[in-house]
Every structure is written in structure tokens, then in C-alpha cells.
């Protein structure tokens, strides 16, 4: 779990309709989630938890450009923050790369997102996977990296699921040499 820096909190609160009220709420209770409008300071791509956690992990392990990412444990969803106005670019990249449709919701102008407080604790409904430490760069590389990794991760999950169907847990594949060891 990550914590938001003072600069990150400043950037997030600027998105609120009343930045002063948002900062006041967080100074009072830094664990408290807050509803922010999307489309002005950032857009958010929301995917199911399984796809989102694995995509986040792949982005992190491969050192790809990434903006803030959060999880809503109760709704089992992950939100990835993108630069505002990235929707067309994101959808074009996703449709060019994906063989099958990937389920997601794109939150832009006119939508809202509930973000974790700056200092959530383990067990809180909303937590940061990758907390904002400052105003993120508005690089199109973040959009491209997220689209590409969502496609790759969705394909990986589909392969894992097909493998699990083909080889159920109650009938595992024998390990090489396992039958010899039992007879020994």
C-alpha cells in the first residue's frame, strides 16, 4: 500500500469542485475517501480487480510509464489514472491490439471517481496501488503502455483460465520423475 505525498495530495485536491474543502477533509481524516470529478485533471480507466492487479504488476515489473492506480476492494475494481482527453487515443490503441474486447469503463468529463484518502490503511475499501507523488506527466506513453499491457494481461489471464479448464486442480499433471519416486 502506498501513501500520497503532499504534492500528490495538492494535485488530487485541485480536481475537486472545492479544493480547500477536499484538503480540509483529508487534514481531518487522511484515510477518508473523496469523490472527485474526472475529465479536468485526469481520466480514469476502470477494470475488474483480477485484470487490474495483474496489469499494474506487469507495468511495474517492466518499468513502463504509469500514473496513479487505485483499487476499490469492495467493488473488486482497479482504476488507472490517465491524462485528461486520452479516451480516443486509448480506445484506438486498445482496439488495434486486442483480438477480443476487454471489459473496461472510461471515466472522463461528466463522471466522478471515489479516490482513497492520502493515508489509507490495510483493510480500507479504497487504497492506492501507485499513489500520486506529484502532478503526473501528461505523456501519451502512459496511455500506450496501459492499453498494451491491458491487452497482454487479458490474453495471459485467458490462457491461464483455459489451462485450468483443461487440467483441473483435482487431476494435476504428474511431475517428471514423480511416478518413479513413489515406486522407490
DOLO-531960 format. One record per residue (C-alpha): x, y, z; residue number from 1. Coordinates in nm, 2 decimals. Layout:
# DOLO-531960
<site xx="X" yy="Y" zz="Z" titi="NUM"/>
...
This chain:
# DOLO-531960
<site xx="0.00" yy="0.00" zz="0.00" titi="1"/>
<site xx="0.13" yy="0.35" zz="-0.09" titi="2"/>
<site xx="0.08" yy="0.69" zz="0.07" titi="3"/>
<site xx="0.02" yy="1.01" zz="-0.12" titi="4"/>
<site xx="0.28" yy="1.28" zz="-0.08" titi="5"/>
<site xx="0.20" yy="1.64" zz="0.00" titi="6"/>
<site xx="0.25" yy="1.73" zz="-0.37" titi="7"/>
<site xx="0.03" yy="1.44" zz="-0.48" titi="8"/>
<site xx="-0.24" yy="1.55" zz="-0.23" titi="9"/>
<site xx="-0.23" yy="1.90" zz="-0.37" titi="10"/>
<site xx="-0.27" yy="1.77" zz="-0.73" titi="11"/>
<site xx="-0.56" yy="1.55" zz="-0.64" titi="12"/>
<site xx="-0.74" yy="1.82" zz="-0.44" titi="13"/>
<site xx="-0.71" yy="2.06" zz="-0.73" titi="14"/>
<site xx="-0.95" yy="1.83" zz="-0.92" titi="15"/>
<site xx="-1.22" yy="1.88" zz="-0.65" titi="16"/>
<site xx="-1.50" yy="2.13" zz="-0.70" titi="17"/>
<site xx="-1.38" yy="2.28" zz="-0.38" titi="18"/>
<site xx="-1.01" yy="2.21" zz="-0.33" titi="19"/>
<site xx="-1.00" yy="2.38" zz="0.01" titi="20"/>
<site xx="-1.28" yy="2.15" zz="0.14" titi="21"/>
<site xx="-1.11" yy="1.84" zz="0.00" titi="22"/>
<site xx="-0.78" yy="1.93" zz="0.17" titi="23"/>
<site xx="-0.97" yy="2.01" zz="0.49" titi="24"/>
<site xx="-1.14" yy="1.67" zz="0.49" titi="25"/>
<site xx="-0.81" yy="1.50" zz="0.43" titi="26"/>
<site xx="-0.63" yy="1.70" zz="0.71" titi="27"/>
<site xx="-0.91" yy="1.60" zz="0.94" titi="28"/>
<site xx="-0.91" yy="1.23" zz="0.84" titi="29"/>
<site xx="-0.64" yy="1.13" zz="0.59" titi="30"/>
<site xx="-0.80" yy="0.78" zz="0.55" titi="31"/>
<site xx="-1.12" yy="0.92" zz="0.42" titi="32"/>
<site xx="-1.21" yy="0.86" zz="0.05" titi="33"/>
<site xx="-1.32" yy="1.16" zz="-0.15" titi="34"/>
<site xx="-1.53" yy="1.19" zz="-0.47" titi="35"/>
<site xx="-1.36" yy="1.38" zz="-0.75" titi="36"/>
<site xx="-1.48" yy="1.47" zz="-1.09" titi="37"/>
<site xx="-1.29" yy="1.32" zz="-1.38" titi="38"/>
<site xx="-1.20" yy="1.48" zz="-1.71" titi="39"/>
<site xx="-1.04" yy="1.80" zz="-1.59" titi="40"/>
<site xx="-0.72" yy="1.69" zz="-1.42" titi="41"/>
<site xx="-0.73" yy="1.33" zz="-1.51" titi="42"/>
<site xx="-0.94" yy="1.05" zz="-1.67" titi="43"/>
<site xx="-0.97" yy="0.70" zz="-1.51" titi="44"/>
<site xx="-0.99" yy="0.36" zz="-1.68" titi="45"/>
<site xx="-1.17" yy="0.11" zz="-1.45" titi="46"/>
<site xx="-1.13" yy="-0.27" zz="-1.50" titi="47"/>
<site xx="-1.21" yy="-0.57" zz="-1.29" titi="48"/>
<site xx="-0.98" yy="-0.64" zz="-1.00" titi="49"/>
<site xx="-0.81" yy="-0.95" zz="-1.14" titi="50"/>
<site xx="-0.72" yy="-0.78" zz="-1.47" titi="51"/>
<site xx="-0.62" yy="-0.46" zz="-1.29" titi="52"/>
<site xx="-0.39" yy="-0.60" zz="-1.03" titi="53"/>
<site xx="-0.21" yy="-0.82" zz="-1.28" titi="54"/>
<site xx="-0.18" yy="-0.52" zz="-1.53" titi="55"/>
<site xx="-0.05" yy="-0.30" zz="-1.25" titi="56"/>
<site xx="0.21" yy="-0.57" zz="-1.16" titi="57"/>
<site xx="0.32" yy="-0.61" zz="-1.52" titi="58"/>
<site xx="0.36" yy="-0.23" zz="-1.57" titi="59"/>
<site xx="0.56" yy="-0.20" zz="-1.25" titi="60"/>
<site xx="0.78" yy="-0.51" zz="-1.32" titi="61"/>
<site xx="0.86" yy="-0.40" zz="-1.67" titi="62"/>
<site xx="0.93" yy="-0.04" zz="-1.57" titi="63"/>
<site xx="0.67" yy="0.10" zz="-1.81" titi="64"/>
<site xx="0.53" yy="0.46" zz="-1.77" titi="65"/>
<site xx="0.24" yy="0.46" zz="-1.53" titi="66"/>
<site xx="0.03" yy="0.71" zz="-1.35" titi="67"/>
<site xx="-0.16" yy="0.67" zz="-1.02" titi="68"/>
<site xx="-0.36" yy="0.35" zz="-0.98" titi="69"/>
<site xx="-0.61" yy="0.27" zz="-0.71" titi="70"/>
<site xx="-0.82" yy="-0.03" zz="-0.60" titi="71"/>
<site xx="-1.18" yy="-0.05" zz="-0.47" titi="72"/>
<site xx="-1.17" yy="-0.38" zz="-0.28" titi="73"/>
<site xx="-1.54" yy="-0.40" zz="-0.22" titi="74"/>
<site xx="-1.64" yy="-0.34" zz="-0.58" titi="75"/>
<site xx="-1.34" yy="-0.55" zz="-0.70" titi="76"/>
<site xx="-1.22" yy="-0.29" zz="-0.94" titi="77"/>
<site xx="-0.90" yy="-0.11" zz="-1.02" titi="78"/>
<site xx="-0.87" yy="0.24" zz="-1.16" titi="79"/>
<site xx="-0.58" yy="0.37" zz="-1.37" titi="80"/>
<site xx="-0.54" yy="0.74" zz="-1.40" titi="81"/>
<site xx="-0.46" yy="0.88" zz="-1.74" titi="82"/>
<site xx="-0.41" yy="1.23" zz="-1.87" titi="83"/>
<site xx="-0.74" yy="1.41" zz="-1.94" titi="84"/>
<site xx="-0.86" yy="1.38" zz="-2.30" titi="85"/>
<site xx="-0.69" yy="1.04" zz="-2.36" titi="86"/>
<site xx="-1.01" yy="0.85" zz="-2.44" titi="87"/>
<site xx="-0.99" yy="0.84" zz="-2.82" titi="88"/>
<site xx="-0.62" yy="0.75" zz="-2.82" titi="89"/>
<site xx="-0.67" yy="0.48" zz="-2.55" titi="90"/>
<site xx="-0.97" yy="0.32" zz="-2.73" titi="91"/>
<site xx="-0.78" yy="0.33" zz="-3.07" titi="92"/>
<site xx="-0.47" yy="0.16" zz="-2.92" titi="93"/>
<site xx="-0.69" yy="-0.09" zz="-2.74" titi="94"/>
<site xx="-0.89" yy="-0.19" zz="-3.04" titi="95"/>
<site xx="-0.58" yy="-0.21" zz="-3.27" titi="96"/>
<site xx="-0.41" yy="-0.45" zz="-3.03" titi="97"/>
<site xx="-0.69" yy="-0.66" zz="-2.88" titi="98"/>
<site xx="-0.82" yy="-0.97" zz="-3.06" titi="99"/>
<site xx="-1.12" yy="-0.98" zz="-2.82" titi="100"/>
<site xx="-1.29" yy="-0.70" zz="-2.64" titi="101"/>
<site xx="-1.16" yy="-0.61" zz="-2.30" titi="102"/>
<site xx="-1.42" yy="-0.50" zz="-2.04" titi="103"/>
<site xx="-1.35" yy="-0.16" zz="-1.90" titi="104"/>
<site xx="-1.52" yy="0.17" zz="-1.82" titi="105"/>
<site xx="-1.36" yy="0.50" zz="-1.92" titi="106"/>
<site xx="-1.44" yy="0.79" zz="-1.68" titi="107"/>
<site xx="-1.39" yy="1.14" zz="-1.84" titi="108"/>
<site xx="-1.58" yy="1.47" zz="-1.85" titi="109"/>
<site xx="-1.91" yy="1.44" zz="-1.65" titi="110"/>
<site xx="-1.81" yy="1.13" zz="-1.45" titi="111"/>
<site xx="-1.68" yy="1.10" zz="-1.09" titi="112"/>
<site xx="-1.45" yy="0.86" zz="-0.91" titi="113"/>
<site xx="-1.41" yy="0.79" zz="-0.54" titi="114"/>
<site xx="-1.04" yy="0.81" zz="-0.46" titi="115"/>
<site xx="-0.86" yy="0.68" zz="-0.15" titi="116"/>
<site xx="-0.76" yy="0.92" zz="0.12" titi="117"/>
<site xx="-0.39" yy="1.02" zz="0.12" titi="118"/>
<site xx="-0.31" yy="0.77" zz="0.40" titi="119"/>
<site xx="-0.53" yy="0.46" zz="0.37" titi="120"/>
<site xx="-0.46" yy="0.16" zz="0.59" titi="121"/>
<site xx="-0.47" yy="-0.21" zz="0.50" titi="122"/>
<site xx="-0.83" yy="-0.33" zz="0.51" titi="123"/>
<site xx="-0.97" yy="0.01" zz="0.39" titi="124"/>
<site xx="-1.21" yy="-0.03" zz="0.10" titi="125"/>
<site xx="-1.01" yy="0.22" zz="-0.12" titi="126"/>
<site xx="-0.63" yy="0.20" zz="-0.14" titi="127"/>
<site xx="-0.36" yy="0.32" zz="-0.37" titi="128"/>
<site xx="-0.16" yy="0.07" zz="-0.57" titi="129"/>
<site xx="0.05" yy="0.35" zz="-0.70" titi="130"/>
<site xx="-0.01" yy="0.68" zz="-0.52" titi="131"/>
<site xx="0.04" yy="1.01" zz="-0.68" titi="132"/>
<site xx="0.36" yy="1.17" zz="-0.55" titi="133"/>
<site xx="0.33" yy="1.48" zz="-0.77" titi="134"/>
<site xx="0.14" yy="1.60" zz="-1.07" titi="135"/>
<site xx="0.19" yy="1.32" zz="-1.32" titi="136"/>
<site xx="0.33" yy="1.40" zz="-1.66" titi="137"/>
<site xx="0.08" yy="1.40" zz="-1.94" titi="138"/>
<site xx="0.28" yy="1.17" zz="-2.17" titi="139"/>
<site xx="0.10" yy="0.97" zz="-2.43" titi="140"/>
<site xx="0.34" yy="0.69" zz="-2.34" titi="141"/>
<site xx="0.13" yy="0.62" zz="-2.02" titi="142"/>
<site xx="-0.18" yy="0.57" zz="-2.23" titi="143"/>
<site xx="0.00" yy="0.35" zz="-2.48" titi="144"/>
<site xx="0.16" yy="0.14" zz="-2.20" titi="145"/>
<site xx="-0.17" yy="0.09" zz="-2.02" titi="146"/>
<site xx="-0.35" yy="-0.01" zz="-2.34" titi="147"/>
<site xx="-0.08" yy="-0.25" zz="-2.45" titi="148"/>
<site xx="-0.04" yy="-0.41" zz="-2.10" titi="149"/>
<site xx="-0.42" yy="-0.45" zz="-2.06" titi="150"/>
<site xx="-0.43" yy="-0.64" zz="-2.39" titi="151"/>
<site xx="-0.13" yy="-0.86" zz="-2.29" titi="152"/>
<site xx="-0.26" yy="-0.93" zz="-1.94" titi="153"/>
<site xx="-0.61" yy="-1.01" zz="-2.07" titi="154"/>
<site xx="-0.45" yy="-1.27" zz="-2.31" titi="155"/>
<site xx="-0.24" yy="-1.41" zz="-2.03" titi="156"/>
<site xx="-0.54" yy="-1.45" zz="-1.80" titi="157"/>
<site xx="-0.74" yy="-1.62" zz="-2.08" titi="158"/>
<site xx="-0.46" yy="-1.87" zz="-2.13" titi="159"/>
<site xx="-0.44" yy="-1.94" zz="-1.76" titi="160"/>
<site xx="-0.81" yy="-2.00" zz="-1.75" titi="161"/>
<site xx="-0.80" yy="-2.23" zz="-2.05" titi="162"/>
<site xx="-0.52" yy="-2.43" zz="-1.89" titi="163"/>
<site xx="-0.72" yy="-2.46" zz="-1.56" titi="164"/>
<site xx="-1.02" yy="-2.59" zz="-1.75" titi="165"/>
<site xx="-0.80" yy="-2.84" zz="-1.94" titi="166"/>
<site xx="-0.61" yy="-2.95" zz="-1.63" titi="167"/>
<site xx="-0.84" yy="-2.92" zz="-1.33" titi="168"/>
<site xx="-0.69" yy="-2.89" zz="-0.98" titi="169"/>
<site xx="-0.83" yy="-3.23" zz="-0.87" titi="170"/>
<site xx="-0.64" yy="-3.40" zz="-1.15" titi="171"/>
<site xx="-0.30" yy="-3.24" zz="-1.15" titi="172"/>
<site xx="-0.03" yy="-3.32" zz="-1.41" titi="173"/>
<site xx="0.23" yy="-3.56" zz="-1.28" titi="174"/>
<site xx="0.57" yy="-3.40" zz="-1.23" titi="175"/>
<site xx="0.85" yy="-3.56" zz="-1.44" titi="176"/>
<site xx="1.00" yy="-3.85" zz="-1.24" titi="177"/>
<site xx="0.72" yy="-3.84" zz="-0.98" titi="178"/>
<site xx="0.59" yy="-4.19" zz="-1.06" titi="179"/>
<site xx="0.95" yy="-4.33" zz="-1.02" titi="180"/>
<site xx="0.99" yy="-4.17" zz="-0.68" titi="181"/>
<site xx="0.67" yy="-4.33" zz="-0.55" titi="182"/>
<site xx="0.78" yy="-4.68" zz="-0.65" titi="183"/>
<site xx="1.12" yy="-4.64" zz="-0.50" titi="184"/>
